Amino acid sequence: MTGHPSSHPNQGAANAANAASAAPRRIVVAGGGPAAHRFAEAMHARGLDGWHVSVLTEEAHLPYDRVALSKALTDGDVDLTLGSASMWDHEALDLVTGERVVSIDAAGKTVTSAAGTVYPYDELVVATGSDAARLPIPGAELTHVYRTLEDVWSINKAIADLTAKLGRKVNAVTIGGGLLGLESAAGTEQLGATPIVINGSPWLMNTQLDEGAGQSLGRLIEAKGFTVHGGVFPSEVLSDDDGQVTGVLMADGRVVDADIVIVAIGVRPRDELFRAGEGAVQQFQLGQRGGVVISDDCSTEVPGIWAIGEVANFGGMCLGLVAPANTMAEIVADRLHGGDATFPGFDTATKLKLSGVDVASFGDAFARTEGALEIVYADPARGVYQKIVTTDDARTLLGGIFVGDAAPYTSLRPMLGRELAAEPGAYLTAAGGGDAPETELPDDATLCSCNNVTAGTIRDAINGCGACDGNAPVQELGELKGCTRAGTQCGSCVPMLKKLLESELTKSGVEVSKALCEHIELSRQELFETIRVLELTSFEQVMAKYGTGDGCDICKPTIANILASQNSAYVLDAGRGTLQDTNDRALANMQKDGTYSVVPRIAGGEITPKKLGVIAAVAEQYGLYTKITGGQRIDMFGARLEQLPEIWKVLVDAGFESGQAYGKSLRTVKSCVGSTWCRFGVQDSVAMAIRLELRYRGLRSPHKLKMGVSGCARECAEARGKDVGVIATADGWNLYVGGNGGATPAHAQLLAKDLDDETLIKYIDRYFMYYIRTADRLQRTARWQEELDGGIKHVEDVVVHDTLGIAADLEAAMAKHVDTYVDEWADTLKDPERLRRFRSFVNAPDQLDDSITLVPDERGQMRPATAEEKALAARQPVLIGASIPVRAATPAPLDENEA
């Protein structure tokens, strides 16, 4: 669509001139999503002199990253806040939450909120985004949608509640096989539900993938336990008399069993502001499928009113993608500052990893360009599909699709519309031809499409040519991301960004840095060895020899961790307390409401009735919520900071010690009952689990460690999902290493077979110490093994065959740890000075934190109150029960999130 110059005569220049006047010009932003945040950020970056920006958002949160919404589905505590919250402290920038704009008075230049507040404006930016599309079928009111934080929190809670109620895995049906639908289904699978997808199209992601790619994707995710019903539409959501969902009736008469139904069939522009009020439809031009039509400067037909993001219709399309929304936001900010930027159109490139399956699509993926060639490699048995689309001379890249192996996408995506460096088939890496050809990106190639950052901008930043303040060259990936914004949104360009950084530094004769942070030039591995060899014992010693400045939140806890892993001195003494993360400082995990969890060690999951009674008595006395964890321990939630010493005094006196659930250390050793009780057991797995847990307790490491011991090949302890897994055989023990759960799960790999007890422990000693000495900061064992040159074979050479000649040293280091281990909570209770840490207010030691409110749930336990319940409690008397203040409020279901 062409622009409307008559609607905005010399508007940019006029605005720039007015910005310098005494009275600030008022910008109102309707909406508080990613597009609104990017606009505010762009205005802030360009300077707010002469402007005042008010962002009105109906949500209760700071603007957050909807691209990462799936993280919030599986982790209720994840922080998706965009940018720095401190930006909103600027005096010329206001964020008003809970304020929904309901009407525009274009003539009077005001907007009105649902609360009746009128906001005058000089410029209005509408960024209301979109709503989740709903199903027009019976029972639709029983479904969930997947659009906001509240939506995913609701899904998480519903699955947890249903699992507890039904006593089995929940059947989670997602209607919609597009991007959001598959993200939703993958999230339900991570929450322990059975994922089922209903898709009206014959193949998945039909908007981004052709049939071959969609079918390959379907096979891959079905192999991972998903059930896909394709090519058929739902006609009704079924339920019982109590309103509980029981299934989905399909158009072909089949019934798909369901306990929860999530609808993710797309979004619809929230363009009601342009439809509201008499004559509004005549004032604003609306797209055929919704959205307000904008020109290439992102203005509407009404002077002073702009639209960005999903509500903006350009070229007949409204798209829910982050890259065009960011570009639109930057364009409006540029125009208001006197610039002449224009919107180039939509970039529809897509890349995601779905339950470990890589999927990518970009450019003319469906080869609609006249004369386009499609070069395809398909392996249905492996579920791999790779396609490159070129011009008819097979030279210029037009697009591509990758499923199962998307390695070429990173280097090909920036080459869209350019000549390839090699023949197209060379980029089909799944065909067995090796890595994709090296690609030298031209300066004007877009490396980061989310933020429209070119390779030239990256090079300028690296070489110190004016891309950043001070013209100083950038040599660190984190600094490069902060300087250019590349890689800060979806993250798919980060591998190429890192590659370009290293390439440019090498060209300049600069050795690629592996520095821990800006204050420590050594890598974590180098720092560990330096501290070990020189026998340094304090942060001050380390910084005096190898650091600069006062340190940061990267090097401080890392140094504290290294010091703790090399000696067993009390972790909070000698100034080390200030280095630790919040949880380590409190020797407990902080929860969402500011209380803490108490997790005593229960080695191997074995506990006497007497000790169970002690835990029960403590939980009763302090009103704590109790839960048995996946690691065979009992967590107690809801303890105040000042109550922790009281609780631990009782536990320590009863023979318990810290379970170190708060530390980067050994958490648990899970076990089955083994040969003592089980008729299939071939070894005493409980005795071995207890032996291992008592040996490695308190062992600080780059990341948390988990172990499992199974008494036979039936694997009831799930040992192969742990960092170290031990599985009994008739001839001894099989040792597996490098297993992880989490967002990127990995099975542990076999290191050695049929070991006797002493050899098993010797190998584990070596493995753990080698990992602790050589892994990067916060690197799990699975990723560490993957990045080692030689992988598991290298680990075997070092641990089993001692090819580096360090086995004796590794064993001695572990023996030192075992000999000097002291329980942290027992140590804490002996010293009154240490106990001074455990109070809510340093200047008022006897005062309690009255912001903490717990309420009873329907199962007879306590949980954190919701905002509504806190408001209710504030209007009622405080009830003092046992040792914990509890405010009365209406019970509600528990949101069960284990620390």
Number of C-alpha atoms within 10 A of each C-alpha: 11 10 16 17 12 9 14 16 11 11 18 19 16 14 19 18 13 16 22 14 12 10 11 17 20 19 23 23 27 27 25 30 24 23 28 27 24 23 27 27 21 19 23 19 10 12 13 21 15 18 24 21 25 19 25 24 24 18 18 12 15 19 23 19 19 21 14 15 23 20 18 21 27 22 17 17 14 12 12 18 14 18 15 8 10 7 13 16 10 12 10 17 19 17 19 17 17 16 22 21 24 17 19 23 15 16 8 9 15 17 22 17 18 13 11 12 12 15 17 16 22 17 20 25 25 28 30 29 28 22 18 17 16 17 18 10 11 11 16 17 11 15 18 19 23 28 21 16 20 15 16 24 18 17 26 22 19 18 21 20 17 18 18 12 10 10 9 11 17 26 24 25 29 31 27 25 30 21 20 22 26 23 24 31 29 26 26 26 22 16 21 17 23 20 27 26 24 24 24 18 19 15 24 30 24 18 15 24 25 18 16 21 29 24 21 24 27 21 19 23 20 14 11 13 12 17 18 20 20 17 12 14 18 20 18 18 24 21 16 9 6 6 10 14 19 18 22 26 17 17 12 10 10 11 16 18 17 22 23 24 24 23 23 26 21 19 19 19 23 20 23 16 20 21 18 14 13 8 10 17 14 10 14 18 19 20 18 11 12 19 29 32 26 29 21 20 22 27 27 27 21 15 18 18 21 25 31 29 30 27 28 34 27 23 15 16 18 25 23 18 18 22 22 26 28 23 26 28 27 25 24 27 23 21 20 21 22 18 15 13 17 18 17 12 13 16 16 18 20 17 22 18 15 18 19 16 17 17 26 27 28 24 21 22 25 22 19 11 14 8 11 20 19 20 16 18 17 19 14 15 9 12 21 25 26 30 25 30 28 28 19 13 9 20 18 19 24 27 26 28 30 30 28 23 18 23 20 22 26 18 21 22 24 23 24 21 17 16 15 18 15 14 11 20 17 17 26 25 18 23 16 8 11 11 13 19 16 10 13 12 18 14 14 13 20 20 31 27 25 25 23 20 18 21 23 17 23 26 21 20 25 28 19 17 15 14 20 18 11 9 14 15 19 22 20 19 18 14 14 22 18 13 17 20 17 26 25 18 20 21 14 22 23 19 13 18 22 17 14 19 23 20 16 18 20 12 10 11 9 12 11 14 15 15 15 19 19 16 18 22 16 18 17 25 18 16 22 22 14 15 18 17 9 9 13 15 19 16 21 15 13 19 18 10 10 14 19 13 10 11 18 14 11 15 22 19 21 24 24 23 25 23 24 21 26 23 19 20 17 17 21 21 11 13 13 21 18 15 23 21 17 14 17 21 19 18 27 23 22 22 18 13 15 16 22 24 26 27 24 22 25 24 25 28 19 17 13 8 8 10 15 11 11 17 22 14 13 17 20 15 14 21 24 23 21 19 14 11 12 10 19 19 23 20 22 22 26 28 23 21 23 21 18 21 18 13 17 22 16 15 21 16 11 13 12 21 20 22 27 28 23 23 24 19 22 22 24 31 32 30 31 26 21 24 18 15 10 14 8 12 21 21 24 21 28 24 17 22 25 20 15 20 22 18 18 22 24 25 27 25 27 23 19 21 24 22 29 30 36 33 29 24 14 12 18 17 25 19 27 27 23 29 26 27 30 32 28 26 18 12 12 17 26 21 25 25 28 25 25 23 15 8 12 10 14 19 19 22 19 17 20 17 17 16 18 12 11 9 14 18 18 17 21 24 21 25 24 22 21 19 19 24 21 18 23 20 19 13 16 21 28 23 17 16 22 12 12 14 10 12 14 20 13 15 22 18 14 19 26 18 12 14 13 9 11 14 22 12 13 21 21 15 17 22 13 14 22 17 10 10 18 16 17 19 22 19 12 19 16 11 10 9 9 13 14 11 18 18 20 17 14 11 8 9 13 11 12 15 16 10 10 17 27 28 23 22 19 12 10 10 16 21 23 23 25 15 10 10 19 21 12 15 20 14 11 12 10 13 11 11 12 11 11 18 18 21 24 22 22 14 18 15 13 19 17 13 14 13 16
